[in-house]
Every structure is written in C-alpha cells, then in structure tokens.
Amino acid sequence: MADVFWLLIICFVYVSVTFNIGIECSDTLSPYQVFKNGQTLVSANQRFEMGFFNVSSTNDHNHGMWYLGIWYREIKPLTVVWVGNRMKPLRGFGMRLVLNSVGDLLLRDDVRTVIWLCRVVQPASRPELVLLDSGNLVIKDGDNLSDGGCFWQSFAFPSDTLLPGMKLGWDLKANLQHVMTSWRSSEDPSYGEFLFSLESPQSPQLLLEKNEVPQSRWGPWDGQRFSGTDAIKDNPVFKPVFQFSSDDVYFTFEMLDDSILLRLVVNPIGIIQFLKWKNNTQAWVPMVTVNKDICDRYRSCGPYGICYADDDPGCRCLQGFVANSPNDWCGMDCGDGCRRNYALNCSSGDGFVKYKRQKLPDNFTVWRNLSPRDCEDNCLKECSCMAYTNINIYGNGSQCVVWLADLLDIRYSIQSADELYIRMAHGELEYIAYAKRKKEVTIIAIILLSVILAMAFWCVVNWYIFHFKEAKRKAQLKNMFYIEPVGGEEDDQEVQLFNISAISAATNNFSQANKIGHGGFGSVYQGRLPDGQNIAVKRLSQNSYQGLQEFKNEVTLIAQLQHRNLVKLLGCCIQGEERMLVYEYMPNKSLDQFIFDEARKILLPWEKRFGILKGVAKGLNYLHYESILRIIHRDLKASNVLLDDEMNPKISDFGLARIFENEREETTRRVIGTHGYMSPEYVMDGHYSIKSDVYSFGVLAIEIISGQKNWGFHHPDHELNLLGHAWTLWNEGRALELIDPVLEESSNETKVSRCIQVGLLCVQHRAEERPIMSEVASMLQDECRILVEPGEPGFFGGRSFRWTGPASWDCNNQSVNDLTVTTLTAYFNTDKCVKVKWAPSTGILPDLQCHGMGQLVWRRVVVA
C-alpha cells in the first residue's frame, strides 16, 4: 500500500508540473493542459504573445470583462492584433482555455460560460495549439505538422488588424469570408461600425462599409493594383498581393524587411492605415493612410462626375456631360452628378471615347473570354452598356470588364488609374472630333509661327555675331598680342592673326595625312597657304598643360626674336576654344626623330651633329645675351630643336620661356620642364637662371654624341643614367666609348672628346661651376682653348633609387611629350639623406643621390 501511495504522489506531481507549470514562454499548448489567466504562449521568435487581457479602465480586474487575444510581446502599451471572443467576454478571474484530445478549442469562466472557438469535424490523433512566428494561432495534428495538418487558425478570423500573410477575402472551399471589423472603441474590442472587406469573388474590389452602407471603395484589381488606390502600391517596406484561384480569392501584403513591424488597422472611426512601429519614439506611426482624402469618399461626385483630390472644387463632369444641379455644385454639393449633352441612340452611331487616368467605376461586370475588339463590339451592341475596359482582373490575362448602368465613384488618379472607354452619342463624337481637329490646327499654327520666329531670331543673332562681334574679337586679339616697341623703335609690331577657315583649308581640315607631330601640347600639322608658303600649325588641345598664358607668352616672345637658329613665328589663330600657332615649315622636323631613330640616325654624320651643337649654342647665346629681350628658354630638348632642309638647327617652343633682367636666379613654385633636361636647382628648389638652359644644353650635347636618351637610359653593367655613364667613362679615360656607333667612321676623336667635356661641364651639379653659353659657344668654336676638368654632374644616379625611409607618392596626369612635369616643388632637409615624392606611373624615380646634400623632400608633383 505504501508503494501505491508514493506512486500516486509522484503521478500527481508530474501532472501538476506538466499541465500547470511551464506554459509561460512556451509556444505550444497540449490537450487537457490547463491554460489559465496570467499564463501566456510566446511565439518562437519572441515577437507575439497570447493570453487573457482586460481593457477595462477600472483597476478591479477580478470583476472586469476578459478576452483571449494575441499581442506584440515587447511593445507597451498593449497592442492587441487578434481577439478570440469579441462578442462574448469572460467574467471573473478563473477563465480557462482548453484543448481537448480531438482538437476542440473552448473557453470557460467562473460563471460557467463556455465559448467554442473551434469544433472539429474529424478528430485529430494528437492535436496541439501553436502560436506561430507570424502571429497566427493554429491547431495542428502533432503527427502531421505541415500546413496540411492545420485544423483551425486565428488568421481565418481577423479582428481589426491585418498582419503580413493574413488574408482579406474569400475561402471558396469553406465558403468563408475573411473580413476586418473595427473595435467599438479603444476599450471595447466588440464589433464596431466599420467593416473592411474584399467584395464578392466575381467583383474583387476593396470596400469599407459603415453599418452596411458603403463609405469608400477601391478597385477592381487590374493586375497590378486596385484601381484608384494610390496608397496601396509597391514600396521599400511592403508589397501588396492579390490572389485569385479556384480555392480562394484574397488580398494580403508581404514584408520586404522582416525587422520592421507593420500592421493594417481599421480604427473605430473608420480610418484605414498601415501603422509602423518606431523604436526611437516607442509609438505606432501612420506609414500609409488608405482613405486619405475627399475623393476616397464613396460616390462623392455622383453619376458621371470625376473627383480631383487637389482641385477646388473637387468635382468635375466628364467631357460630354454637364452638372445636373449647377447651383448645388457651386455650393459644393455634387451628389446629383452629371448628365449627357447628347442623348444616346443605340441604333444610330453611338461610339466610345477613351478617358485616361481614371479610377474605374463601381458596379462592374466581367464578360469572360472576349478579346479587346470583341469586348468593344459586344458592349456597343448592348444598349445598357455604358463603358468598358480590358484589365487583368483575375491574374490569368486580360478580361472584358463592362458597366451596365450609370458610372459611379470615378476619380482622377495619376499613379494608380486605368483607361476607361465611355459610350457617347454620335453628336458628341462629332463635336469631339471637331474640337480635336481645331486643337491640332492651332498647335500646328503655333509651331510653325514659333519656328519662323526662331529662324528669324537666329538669323539676326548670327548676323550680329558675324558682322559686329567678329570684328570686335579680332580687335581684342590684336590688342592682346600687340608688342610694344623696344629700344626706341618706332614701327609697331603686330602678330598676324589667321582665320581658322584659312588654317583648316591649308591643312586639309587637319587631316591625319597632314599630321607631322604630337605632344603634351597637342598636335602639329603641315600646311600650305594660298601663296604657296609651307607652314607648320601647332594646334593646342583643350586639355593641354599649356594654357592661354603659355600660348600668349610664346606669341609675344618669339615675335620679337630674329635669329637663324630660332624658328620663325608667322602668326597665330584664336577662335572659340581653338588656339593655334603658325610657324615656318621645317621639312626635316625635329632632332629627336634622327638621333634616337636607328634607321635615320645614319643621316646625321659627325659634322652635321657638330654643326647642330654649335647652332643650338649660338641660338641660346642669342637668347641670353644678344637679343633685345634676355630670355631663359626652360624647355630645351631634342624634340624642340627643329631642322630645316639643310639640317640647320632652329630652337622652337617658347611657351615656357621667361624674360629675366639680371644675372640673379629667379624662383618659382610652378616647376615646368621635361624629365632628364631640368637642372637640379630648378627641380629641387624652383630656382632657374641662364644656367638652367646651360644644363639642358649639356644633356642635349651628350644625347647628340651618344644617340641615347638621358631619360630612360639603360646599361647592362650598372644602374647609372646617361650622364652618370658619360662621367664614369670620362673619369676612366674611356670617353670615346660614349660615341654613337654610326659615327665611328665620320667622327673626329679630338672634337668628340672636346664636345663630351663641354657637355659634362654644362651638366655639373653646382650651377656656379657651369659655363655661360657665350663660353660654351667659344669652347666649341675655338679648339685651342684649354678646358677645365668637369665636376660631378647633377642627377647622375641609377634607374632604381633605393630609400628605406618613408616615401610619399602622388600620381596625376601624364603627357606623351617626353613626360613633361608641369608642377613640382622641393626642398632640402639636412636631418636625413633623401626622401622622394614622385609619380609612380612613370616607373622611374629621379636620378638623385645623397652625397651629403641633405634630405630632398618633394612637396607636389603634377605630371602633364
């Protein structure tokens, strides 16, 4: 007996623990497990909670009215989304929710009230009541937890709230309609006055009723939306869905972001809103209001009246109709609607007029399986058919939709409206056609008049431009390039201005066949003037690093320079965005096309090269000392030395040249020149003087002798550049090894060695140790003059410069014109050796070494 007693005690404890403890925070209720007031079921995602609630404003919950409901678990105050016993509240405090062994679900209270929520027809083998993550409370068969095992669900009986996935419409198999009904008040969840539903499956449209009287209507469904519902449309938060099948017809919505809480609510005063929960304000805020304006009020404008939400007054008659009661319309009472201007005559020429952007009227009928053409024909034959359209109302293709009575509840809508074909009498059709023709004629006349006036205006403007502004522009250009007399000369000098049409004709419209060169400045074309003179046209590109200042600088400087070793400027052309310089034509083009070309360098034997060296030296000496203006060229290089038909050199490209008035150095923060030709003090500190040109001449001399480029020179035995290689050979007594192999037979070893020595003297690192150009010209001319030994050249380091300290890089635009640097500044810091900032796209660092000079820091590099 003792064993039996203890066994009964253990069973009692087990049953108590199983059925009365642990329901809190579970999502499942098993058969005969007692669910009492104060206990809740919580969905697995912790979002929804089910239990008993009391909405009474009194504090005596023991004697209030209690309801079984589902609400958001973490949101305060309580937000109820479903109520199970809206019209039968429970009394007292001892209410119970019971699921029996066959799947029946019922409620009980202290006064023996019994409410059956679900009575199954076919018993379940192992029923369970589960609160799903969607907020749906379902009864499932535990042996079959798929959707097919659901006997009952709360989603089938909405209250005032539609959650994502909850259906508003018809279950055709169960002959059950899912509707939303407002609460009677905020404290009374019983049925209120407003009902929101999807009208019959044959005419699927949304309808809001108050005590069975239509208040608002949206529809029918047109394949994408309910006609006239500007509010219910695709957006980043949710997507409206309409489903039509043999089993059910319903409207719902799907969330595009599950982290957002959104619900559709019909409140006690009949406002339909999508409410969104905002965590920062801890409140529900309206995201979309469905019935938001006066045009959402049912038949606000009466038969054949159109409601315009943004207009005052809001109602107008359709075209071809007039108000039934004009005085009432003036008083904002438009309920009587409109009547036709011409009466219909079914047998005498009625037709249809298309109206765009219309919310489709109420009381429509669907004629299935008719093509758009058949739809029109059948509607025309049916005398009671007032309008038709073709829309994808069932989601299976276009259907013929017709209206067999007066057209009610129309509104103008831009975003969610459709085309509507309205029946009109023959007289109205003729009037519309006449008005259309008249409008077309008026539009054509206005267009023709506008074209004539525009053409006249264009002619006047062009006449003004070509006869007045052109003359003014030429005068301004001449004034811009007027050169003041220098040295007491009385004759004014002016730069000849060429017309762009003359330059274009001379160069065959700048054809590729006439193109003879290209650089960072733009392109060079060969041309011939009408008088037979050959010219070279330098056409600056719009993105050239040489701007208007460089262009003007070259024009004004070279116009006053007259020397046989300087190229002659014939004139210029400025028109619109075009800037061009016109030079005398050099048939042999530039020096670099000979000395750096393996096939053509043989055409320049030693005597020609030596003559070119002397000519360039004389040209630079003229610029520095013999001309009226003392000029530093600043961009001397092989490509800027042109050759005439007798291979005489002529220095060109004075865009970067500067006038100087004393022997002192000038300083600039805008370093401009070409890699390999710029002197160390110019590159590093922005200091330039006549010694800068001397350095460039020395580089050019070594290049002419060797036939190699200083910039990019490679040698298999070392990493030195061309200057370093030449200086090493000179110190080792092997200077003649530098000579271009094609010159071995024609060269004079004494002259070659002397020219190498002169070149090395010109490229010495310290500017004060370099000779001036008059001395350079004398050294080349006077073979008996004794020359000093050259010192270490500047920038003679190798191709790969190694630095273990921090490096800073800045990569900008590049030019095909021998990698011309347009802006670069530098300074020394004696604390460390070298720090380099250089454009990495060139692949080559500057030829720099320390030699106790201190740290070189590059401030800015812009490669054009």
Protein Blocks (a to p, Z undefined) as FASTA:
>chain_A
ZZmmmmmmmmmmmmmmmmmgokgopabdcehiacdehiacddfklmaccddddfbfbfbl
mlmccddddddfklccdddfbdfblmlccehjlbccdddfkopacdddfkopacdfbdcf
bdcfbdcddddfkopacdddfklmcfklpfbdfklmcckbccehiacdddfklopacddd
ddfblklcbdcfbdcddddfklgcddddeehiafbdcdddehjacehiaklccdfkbccd
ddddfkbccdddddfbfkbccdddddfkopacdddddfklopacdfbdfblcfklpghkl
oghiacdfkbccfbdcdehiacfblmlmmnopaknopadfbdcdfkgopacdddehiacd
ehiacdehiafklmmmmmmmmmklmbdcdddfkonaccddddfbdcehiaddfklccddd
ddddfklmmmmmmmmmmmmmmmmmmmmmmmmmmmmmmmmmmmmmmmmmmmmmmmmmmmmm
pccdehhiabdcddddddfklmmmmnoooiaklpgbdcfklccdddddfkopacdddddd
fkbcbdfklmmmmmmmmmmpccfkbccdfbdcdehjbccddddddfklpfklmmmpmklm
mmmcfklmmmmmmmmmmmmmmmmmmmmbdcdeklacfklpccdfkopacdehjllgccdf
bfbdcddfbdcddehjacfklmmnopacfklmmmmmmmmmmmmmnopafehpacfkbccd
fklmmmmmmmnopmmmmpcfklmmmpcfklmmmmmmmmmmmmgfblklpccfklmmmmmm
mmmbccddddddehibcfbdcdfbdcddddddddfehpiafbdcddddfkbmbdcdddfk
nopacdddfklnapcddfbdcdZZ
